[in-house]
């Protein structure tokens, strides 16, 4: 009984770690995309003010 419980807990912990890793990587991609878009907008503004 306790052996089965330990297996279930380990599987649950692995699943939770996988979910956290996937969530953090998707958040990281969203942040980097937003930063890239902001940089592009700033560089466009710099180009306009230089003209």
N, CA, C, O and CB atoms as a CASP TS submission, in Angstrom:
PFRMAT TS
TARGET T0000
AUTHOR 0000-0000-0000
METHOD Language model
MODEL 1
PARENT N/A
ATOM      1  N   UNK     1       0.830  -1.201   0.000  1.00  0.00           N
ATOM      2  CA  UNK     1       0.000   0.000   0.000  1.00  0.00           C
ATOM      3  C   UNK     1       0.865   1.252   0.000  1.00  0.00           C
ATOM      4  O   UNK     1       0.690   2.132  -0.843  1.00  0.00           O
ATOM      5  CB  UNK     1      -0.939   0.005   1.212  1.00  0.00           C
ATOM      6  N   UNK     2       1.799   1.335   0.944  1.00  0.00           N
ATOM      7  CA  UNK     2       2.636   2.534   1.019  1.00  0.00           C
ATOM      8  C   UNK     2       3.549   2.626  -0.201  1.00  0.00           C
ATOM      9  O   UNK     2       3.895   3.725  -0.635  1.00  0.00           O
ATOM     10  CB  UNK     2       3.474   2.530   2.314  1.00  0.00           C
ATOM     11  N   UNK     3       3.941   1.475  -0.757  1.00  0.00           N
ATOM     12  CA  UNK     3       4.771   1.461  -1.960  1.00  0.00           C
ATOM     13  C   UNK     3       4.023   2.093  -3.135  1.00  0.00           C
ATOM     14  O   UNK     3       4.590   2.884  -3.890  1.00  0.00           O
ATOM     15  CB  UNK     3       5.195   0.019  -2.308  1.00  0.00           C
ATOM     16  N   UNK     4       2.748   1.738  -3.282  1.00  0.00           N
ATOM     17  CA  UNK     4       1.923   2.321  -4.344  1.00  0.00           C
ATOM     18  C   UNK     4       1.771   3.823  -4.130  1.00  0.00           C
ATOM     19  O   UNK     4       1.823   4.602  -5.082  1.00  0.00           O
ATOM     20  CB  UNK     4       0.535   1.643  -4.393  1.00  0.00           C
ATOM     21  N   UNK     5       1.583   4.218  -2.887  1.00  0.00           N
ATOM     22  CA  UNK     5       1.412   5.635  -2.565  1.00  0.00           C
ATOM     23  C   UNK     5       2.665   6.421  -2.935  1.00  0.00           C
ATOM     24  O   UNK     5       2.574   7.523  -3.476  1.00  0.00           O
ATOM     25  CB  UNK     5       1.091   5.816  -1.070  1.00  0.00           C
ATOM     26  N   UNK     6       3.828   5.857  -2.644  1.00  0.00           N
ATOM     27  CA  UNK     6       5.090   6.512  -2.987  1.00  0.00           C
ATOM     28  C   UNK     6       5.206   6.665  -4.500  1.00  0.00           C
ATOM     29  O   UNK     6       5.633   7.714  -4.983  1.00  0.00           O
ATOM     30  CB  UNK     6       6.291   5.711  -2.433  1.00  0.00           C
ATOM     31  N   UNK     7       4.832   5.634  -5.252  1.00  0.00           N
ATOM     32  CA  UNK     7       4.877   5.712  -6.721  1.00  0.00           C
ATOM     33  C   UNK     7       3.974   6.830  -7.231  1.00  0.00           C
ATOM     34  O   UNK     7       4.364   7.603  -8.106  1.00  0.00           O
ATOM     35  CB  UNK     7       4.458   4.366  -7.351  1.00  0.00           C
ATOM     36  N   UNK     8       2.769   6.909  -6.680  1.00  0.00           N
ATOM     37  CA  UNK     8       1.815   7.940  -7.105  1.00  0.00           C
ATOM     38  C   UNK     8       2.362   9.326  -6.785  1.00  0.00           C
ATOM     39  O   UNK     8       2.264  10.238  -7.606  1.00  0.00           O
ATOM     40  CB  UNK     8       0.442   7.733  -6.422  1.00  0.00           C
ATOM     41  N   UNK     9       2.931   9.486  -5.607  1.00  0.00           N
ATOM     42  CA  UNK     9       3.484  10.788  -5.225  1.00  0.00           C
ATOM     43  C   UNK     9       4.646  11.184  -6.131  1.00  0.00           C
ATOM     44  O   UNK     9       4.759  12.346  -6.523  1.00  0.00           O
ATOM     45  CB  UNK     9       3.947  10.763  -3.763  1.00  0.00           C
ATOM     46  N   UNK    10       5.504  10.231  -6.464  1.00  0.00           N
ATOM     47  CA  UNK    10       6.637  10.525  -7.351  1.00  0.00           C
ATOM     48  C   UNK    10       6.129  10.923  -8.738  1.00  0.00           C
ATOM     49  O   UNK    10       6.617  11.887  -9.326  1.00  0.00           O
ATOM     50  CB  UNK    10       7.587   9.298  -7.455  1.00  0.00           C
ATOM     51  N   UNK    11       5.150  10.181  -9.258  1.00  0.00           N
ATOM     52  CA  UNK    11       4.587  10.525 -10.564  1.00  0.00           C
ATOM     53  C   UNK    11       3.951  11.911 -10.535  1.00  0.00           C
ATOM     54  O   UNK    11       4.106  12.690 -11.475  1.00  0.00           O
ATOM     55  CB  UNK    11       3.550   9.478 -10.994  1.00  0.00           C
ATOM     56  N   UNK    12       3.238  12.213  -9.459  1.00  0.00           N
ATOM     57  CA  UNK    12       2.601  13.523  -9.342  1.00  0.00           C
ATOM     58  C   UNK    12       3.649  14.631  -9.288  1.00  0.00           C
ATOM     59  O   UNK    12       3.475  15.682  -9.904  1.00  0.00           O
ATOM     60  CB  UNK    12       1.707  13.577  -8.094  1.00  0.00           C
ATOM     61  N   UNK    13       4.739  14.398  -8.551  1.00  0.00           N
ATOM     62  CA  UNK    13       5.811  15.393  -8.454  1.00  0.00           C
ATOM     63  C   UNK    13       6.470  15.612  -9.816  1.00  0.00           C
ATOM     64  O   UNK    13       6.767  16.748 -10.185  1.00  0.00           O
ATOM     65  CB  UNK    13       6.866  14.953  -7.417  1.00  0.00           C
ATOM     66  N   UNK    14       6.699  14.534 -10.562  1.00  0.00           N
ATOM     67  CA  UNK    14       7.282  14.666 -11.901  1.00  0.00           C
ATOM     68  C   UNK    14       6.348  15.437 -12.824  1.00  0.00           C
ATOM     69  O   UNK    14       6.791  16.289 -13.594  1.00  0.00           O
ATOM     70  CB  UNK    14       7.588  13.282 -12.498  1.00  0.00           C
ATOM     71  N   UNK    15       5.055  15.137 -12.745  1.00  0.00           N
ATOM     72  CA  UNK    15       4.079  15.834 -13.573  1.00  0.00           C
ATOM     73  C   UNK    15       4.055  17.321 -13.235  1.00  0.00           C
ATOM     74  O   UNK    15       4.010  18.165 -14.130  1.00  0.00           O
ATOM     75  CB  UNK    15       2.681  15.222 -13.391  1.00  0.00           C
ATOM     76  N   UNK    16       4.084  17.640 -11.940  1.00  0.00           N
ATOM     77  CA  UNK    16       4.080  19.042 -11.519  1.00  0.00           C
ATOM     78  C   UNK    16       5.339  19.758 -12.005  1.00  0.00           C
ATOM     79  O   UNK    16       5.264  20.901 -12.458  1.00  0.00           O
ATOM     80  CB  UNK    16       3.970  19.143  -9.988  1.00  0.00           C
ATOM     81  N   UNK    17       6.483  19.103 -11.916  1.00  0.00           N
ATOM     82  CA  UNK    17       7.733  19.714 -12.381  1.00  0.00           C
ATOM     83  C   UNK    17       7.683  19.954 -13.888  1.00  0.00           C
ATOM     84  O   UNK    17       8.155  20.983 -14.372  1.00  0.00           O
ATOM     85  CB  UNK    17       8.941  18.820 -12.023  1.00  0.00           C
ATOM     86  N   UNK    18       7.112  19.009 -14.625  1.00  0.00           N
ATOM     87  CA  UNK    18       6.986  19.169 -16.074  1.00  0.00           C
ATOM     88  C   UNK    18       6.073  20.338 -16.409  1.00  0.00           C
ATOM     89  O   UNK    18       6.387  21.137 -17.292  1.00  0.00           O
ATOM     90  CB  UNK    18       6.452  17.882 -16.715  1.00  0.00           C
ATOM     91  N   UNK    19       4.941  20.448 -15.710  1.00  0.00           N
ATOM     92  CA  UNK    19       4.017  21.554 -15.929  1.00  0.00           C
ATOM     93  C   UNK    19       4.700  22.893 -15.659  1.00  0.00           C
ATOM     94  O   UNK    19       4.539  23.841 -16.428  1.00  0.00           O
ATOM     95  CB  UNK    19       2.779  21.400 -15.039  1.00  0.00           C
ATOM     96  N   UNK    20       5.465  22.969 -14.564  1.00  0.00           N
ATOM     97  CA  UNK    20       6.162  24.213 -14.220  1.00  0.00           C
ATOM     98  C   UNK    20       7.187  24.558 -15.291  1.00  0.00           C
ATOM     99  O   UNK    20       7.310  25.719 -15.680  1.00  0.00           O
ATOM    100  CB  UNK    20       6.849  24.093 -12.842  1.00  0.00           C
ATOM    101  N   UNK    21       7.919  23.568 -15.768  1.00  0.00           N
ATOM    102  CA  UNK    21       8.934  23.810 -16.799  1.00  0.00           C
ATOM    103  C   UNK    21       8.284  24.299 -18.087  1.00  0.00           C
ATOM    104  O   UNK    21       8.771  25.241 -18.711  1.00  0.00           O
ATOM    105  CB  UNK    21       9.749  22.532 -17.069  1.00  0.00           C
ATOM    106  N   UNK    22       7.192  23.664 -18.483  1.00  0.00           N
ATOM    107  CA  UNK    22       6.504  24.088 -19.705  1.00  0.00           C
ATOM    108  C   UNK    22       5.950  25.496 -19.544  1.00  0.00           C
ATOM    109  O   UNK    22       6.059  26.316 -20.456  1.00  0.00           O
ATOM    110  CB  UNK    22       5.371  23.110 -20.059  1.00  0.00           C
ATOM    111  N   UNK    23       5.351  25.781 -18.378  1.00  0.00           N
ATOM    112  CA  UNK    23       4.766  27.103 -18.145  1.00  0.00           C
ATOM    113  C   UNK    23       5.844  28.177 -18.161  1.00  0.00           C
ATOM    114  O   UNK    23       5.672  29.224 -18.786  1.00  0.00           O
ATOM    115  CB  UNK    23       4.009  27.132 -16.807  1.00  0.00           C
ATOM    116  N   UNK    24       6.959  27.921 -17.475  1.00  0.00           N
ATOM    117  CA  UNK    24       8.008  28.941 -17.400  1.00  0.00           C
ATOM    118  C   UNK    24       8.652  29.162 -18.763  1.00  0.00           C
ATOM    119  O   UNK    24       9.019  30.289 -19.093  1.00  0.00           O
ATOM    120  CB  UNK    24       9.076  28.539 -16.373  1.00  0.00           C
ATOM    121  N   UNK    25       8.796  28.100 -19.565  1.00  0.00           N
ATOM    122  CA  UNK    25       9.402  28.294 -20.881  1.00  0.00           C
ATOM    123  C   UNK    25       8.458  29.060 -21.801  1.00  0.00           C
ATOM    124  O   UNK    25       8.910  29.875 -22.605  1.00  0.00           O
ATOM    125  CB  UNK    25       9.774  26.941 -21.509  1.00  0.00           C
ATOM    126  N   UNK    26       7.155  28.810 -21.694  1.00  0.00           N
ATOM    127  CA  UNK    26       6.219  29.557 -22.538  1.00  0.00           C
ATOM    128  C   UNK    26       6.161  31.010 -22.097  1.00  0.00           C
ATOM    129  O   UNK    26       6.045  31.908 -22.931  1.00  0.00           O
ATOM    130  CB  UNK    26       4.812  28.926 -22.488  1.00  0.00           C
ATOM    131  N   UNK    27       6.241  31.250 -20.789  1.00  0.00           N
ATOM    132  CA  UNK    27       6.275  32.628 -20.296  1.00  0.00           C
ATOM    133  C   UNK    27       7.546  33.310 -20.780  1.00  0.00           C
ATOM    134  O   UNK    27       7.508  34.474 -21.181  1.00  0.00           O
ATOM    135  CB  UNK    27       6.192  32.667 -18.749  1.00  0.00           C
ATOM    136  N   UNK    28       8.668  32.604 -20.748  1.00  0.00           N
ATOM    137  CA  UNK    28       9.922  33.171 -21.234  1.00  0.00           C
ATOM    138  C   UNK    28       9.853  33.536 -22.696  1.00  0.00           C
ATOM    139  O   UNK    28      10.379  34.567 -23.113  1.00  0.00           O
ATOM    140  CB  UNK    28      11.052  32.208 -21.008  1.00  0.00           C
ATOM    141  N   UNK    29       9.197  32.681 -23.486  1.00  0.00           N
ATOM    142  CA  UNK    29       9.045  32.995 -24.909  1.00  0.00           C
ATOM    143  C   UNK    29       8.179  34.223 -25.105  1.00  0.00           C
ATOM    144  O   UNK    29       8.484  35.070 -25.945  1.00  0.00           O
ATOM    145  CB  UNK    29       8.445  31.808 -25.662  1.00  0.00           C
ATOM    146  N   UNK    30       7.090  34.331 -24.333  1.00  0.00           N
ATOM    147  CA  UNK    30       6.219  35.505 -24.451  1.00  0.00           C
ATOM    148  C   UNK    30       6.965  36.774 -24.079  1.00  0.00           C
ATOM    149  O   UNK    30       6.829  37.796 -24.751  1.00  0.00           O
ATOM    150  CB  UNK    30       4.980  35.347 -23.566  1.00  0.00           C
ATOM    151  N   UNK    31       7.757  36.713 -23.004  1.00  0.00           N
ATOM    152  CA  UNK    31       8.507  37.891 -22.567  1.00  0.00           C
ATOM    153  C   UNK    31       9.530  38.289 -23.616  1.00  0.00           C
ATOM    154  O   UNK    31       9.658  39.471 -23.933  1.00  0.00           O
ATOM    155  CB  UNK    31       9.202  37.625 -21.222  1.00  0.00           C
ATOM    156  N   UNK    32      10.262  37.320 -24.164  1.00  0.00           N
ATOM    157  CA  UNK    32      11.277  37.654 -25.166  1.00  0.00           C
ATOM    158  C   UNK    32      10.620  38.215 -26.423  1.00  0.00           C
ATOM    159  O   UNK    32      11.174  39.106 -27.067  1.00  0.00           O
ATOM    160  CB  UNK    32      12.127  36.415 -25.516  1.00  0.00           C
ATOM    161  N   UNK    33       9.445  37.700 -26.775  1.00  0.00           N
ATOM    162  CA  UNK    33       8.733  38.227 -27.940  1.00  0.00           C
ATOM    163  C   UNK    33       8.300  39.670 -27.684  1.00  0.00           C
ATOM    164  O   UNK    33       8.403  40.517 -28.571  1.00  0.00           O
ATOM    165  CB  UNK    33       7.505  37.348 -28.273  1.00  0.00           C
ATOM    166  N   UNK    34       7.819  39.947 -26.477  1.00  0.00           N
ATOM    167  CA  UNK    34       7.401  41.308 -26.135  1.00  0.00           C
ATOM    168  C   UNK    34       8.591  42.257 -26.140  1.00  0.00           C
ATOM    169  O   UNK    34       8.484  43.390 -26.610  1.00  0.00           O
ATOM    170  CB  UNK    34       6.714  41.332 -24.764  1.00  0.00           C
ATOM    171  N   UNK    35       9.727  41.797 -25.616  1.00  0.00           N
ATOM    172  CA  UNK    35      10.930  42.638 -25.595  1.00  0.00           C
ATOM    173  C   UNK    35      11.384  42.927 -27.018  1.00  0.00           C
ATOM    174  O   UNK    35      11.766  44.055 -27.331  1.00  0.00           O
ATOM    175  CB  UNK    35      12.067  41.957 -24.794  1.00  0.00           C
ATOM    176  N   UNK    36      11.346  41.913 -27.885  1.00  0.00           N
ATOM    177  CA  UNK    36      11.744  42.113 -29.277  1.00  0.00           C
ATOM    178  C   UNK    36      10.822  43.118 -29.963  1.00  0.00           C
ATOM    179  O   UNK    36      11.290  43.986 -30.700  1.00  0.00           O
ATOM    180  CB  UNK    36      11.734  40.776 -30.038  1.00  0.00           C
ATOM    181  N   UNK    37       9.519  43.008 -29.726  1.00  0.00           N
ATOM    182  CA  UNK    37       8.558  43.934 -30.322  1.00  0.00           C
ATOM    183  C   UNK    37       8.799  45.349 -29.806  1.00  0.00           C
ATOM    184  O   UNK    37       8.716  46.311 -30.570  1.00  0.00           O
ATOM    185  CB  UNK    37       7.112  43.489 -30.016  1.00  0.00           C
ATOM    186  N   UNK    38       9.097  45.480 -28.514  1.00  0.00           N
ATOM    187  CA  UNK    38       9.363  46.806 -27.949  1.00  0.00           C
ATOM    188  C   UNK    38      10.641  47.391 -28.541  1.00  0.00           C
ATOM    189  O   UNK    38      10.691  48.585 -28.839  1.00  0.00           O
ATOM    190  CB  UNK    38       9.473  46.730 -26.412  1.00  0.00           C
ATOM    191  N   UNK    39      11.664  46.576 -28.714  1.00  0.00           N
ATOM    192  CA  UNK    39      12.912  47.058 -29.320  1.00  0.00           C
ATOM    193  C   UNK    39      12.682  47.527 -30.746  1.00  0.00           C
ATOM    194  O   UNK    39      13.207  48.560 -31.163  1.00  0.00           O
ATOM    195  CB  UNK    39      13.980  45.961 -29.298  1.00  0.00           C
ATOM    196  N   UNK    40      11.894  46.760 -31.493  1.00  0.00           N
ATOM    197  CA  UNK    40      11.590  47.119 -32.873  1.00  0.00           C
ATOM    198  C   UNK    40      10.862  48.464 -32.910  1.00  0.00           C
ATOM    199  O   UNK    40      11.181  49.322 -33.733  1.00  0.00           O
ATOM    200  CB  UNK    40      10.739  46.016 -33.551  1.00  0.00           C
ATOM    201  N   UNK    41       9.889  48.643 -32.024  1.00  0.00           N
ATOM    202  CA  UNK    41       9.147  49.901 -31.971  1.00  0.00           C
ATOM    203  C   UNK    41      10.072  51.051 -31.613  1.00  0.00           C
ATOM    204  O   UNK    41       9.985  52.124 -32.210  1.00  0.00           O
ATOM    205  CB  UNK    41       7.999  49.810 -30.958  1.00  0.00           C
ATOM    206  N   UNK    42      10.958  50.840 -30.645  1.00  0.00           N
ATOM    207  CA  UNK    42      11.890  51.901 -30.249  1.00  0.00           C
ATOM    208  C   UNK    42      12.845  52.237 -31.381  1.00  0.00           C
ATOM    209  O   UNK    42      13.142  53.410 -31.605  1.00  0.00           O
ATOM    210  CB  UNK    42      12.680  51.488 -29.003  1.00  0.00           C
ATOM    211  N   UNK    43      13.332  51.235 -32.099  1.00  0.00           N
ATOM    212  CA  UNK    43      14.261  51.514 -33.195  1.00  0.00           C
ATOM    213  C   UNK    43      13.549  52.247 -34.328  1.00  0.00           C
ATOM    214  O   UNK    43      14.157  53.082 -34.997  1.00  0.00           O
ATOM    215  CB  UNK    43      14.889  50.209 -33.717  1.00  0.00           C
ATOM    216  N   UNK    44      12.265  51.944 -34.554  1.00  0.00           N
ATOM    217  CA  UNK    44      11.502  52.682 -35.563  1.00  0.00           C
ATOM    218  C   UNK    44      11.354  54.143 -35.151  1.00  0.00           C
ATOM    219  O   UNK    44      11.468  55.040 -35.986  1.00  0.00           O
ATOM    220  CB  UNK    44      10.112  52.042 -35.773  1.00  0.00           C
ATOM    221  N   UNK    45      11.101  54.383 -33.870  1.00  0.00           N
ATOM    222  CA  UNK    45      10.973  55.762 -33.385  1.00  0.00           C
ATOM    223  C   UNK    45      12.298  56.495 -33.517  1.00  0.00           C
ATOM    224  O   UNK    45      12.320  57.669 -33.885  1.00  0.00           O
ATOM    225  CB  UNK    45      10.497  55.784 -31.920  1.00  0.00           C
ATOM    226  N   UNK    46      13.398  55.822 -33.222  1.00  0.00           N
ATOM    227  CA  UNK    46      14.720  56.440 -33.367  1.00  0.00           C
ATOM    228  C   UNK    46      14.984  56.800 -34.823  1.00  0.00           C
ATOM    229  O   UNK    46      15.540  57.860 -35.111  1.00  0.00           O
ATOM    230  CB  UNK    46      15.823  55.497 -32.844  1.00  0.00           C
ATOM    231  N   UNK    47      14.593  55.932 -35.734  1.00  0.00           N
ATOM    232  CA  UNK    47      14.807  56.191 -37.159  1.00  0.00           C
ATOM    233  C   UNK    47      13.978  57.391 -37.608  1.00  0.00           C
ATOM    234  O   UNK    47      14.433  58.185 -38.431  1.00  0.00           O
ATOM    235  CB  UNK    47      14.449  54.946 -38.000  1.00  0.00           C
ATOM    236  N   UNK    48      12.773  57.526 -37.078  1.00  0.00           N
ATOM    237  CA  UNK    48      11.921  58.658 -37.455  1.00  0.00           C
ATOM    238  C   UNK    48      12.486  59.965 -36.921  1.00  0.00           C
ATOM    239  O   UNK    48      12.479  60.976 -37.623  1.00  0.00           O
ATOM    240  CB  UNK    48      10.492  58.454 -36.936  1.00  0.00           C
ATOM    241  N   UNK    49      12.977  59.953 -35.683  1.00  0.00           N
ATOM    242  CA  UNK    49      13.512  61.192 -35.107  1.00  0.00           C
ATOM    243  C   UNK    49      14.824  61.576 -35.772  1.00  0.00           C
ATOM    244  O   UNK    49      15.181  62.754 -35.784  1.00  0.00           O
ATOM    245  CB  UNK    49      13.716  61.041 -33.591  1.00  0.00           C
ATOM    246  N   UNK    50      15.549  60.613 -36.327  1.00  0.00           N
ATOM    247  CA  UNK    50      16.818  60.905 -36.995  1.00  0.00           C
ATOM    248  C   UNK    50      16.586  61.579 -38.348  1.00  0.00           C
ATOM    249  O   UNK    50      17.450  62.301 -38.845  1.00  0.00           O
ATOM    250  CB  UNK    50      17.633  59.616 -37.182  1.00  0.00           C
ATOM    251  N   UNK    51      15.414  61.340 -38.938  1.00  0.00           N
ATOM    252  CA  UNK    51      15.133  61.916 -40.266  1.00  0.00           C
ATOM    253  C   UNK    51      14.882  63.366 -40.227  1.00  0.00           C
ATOM    254  O   UNK    51      14.634  63.978 -41.266  1.00  0.00           O
ATOM    255  CB  UNK    51      13.974  61.259 -40.889  1.00  0.00           C
TER
END
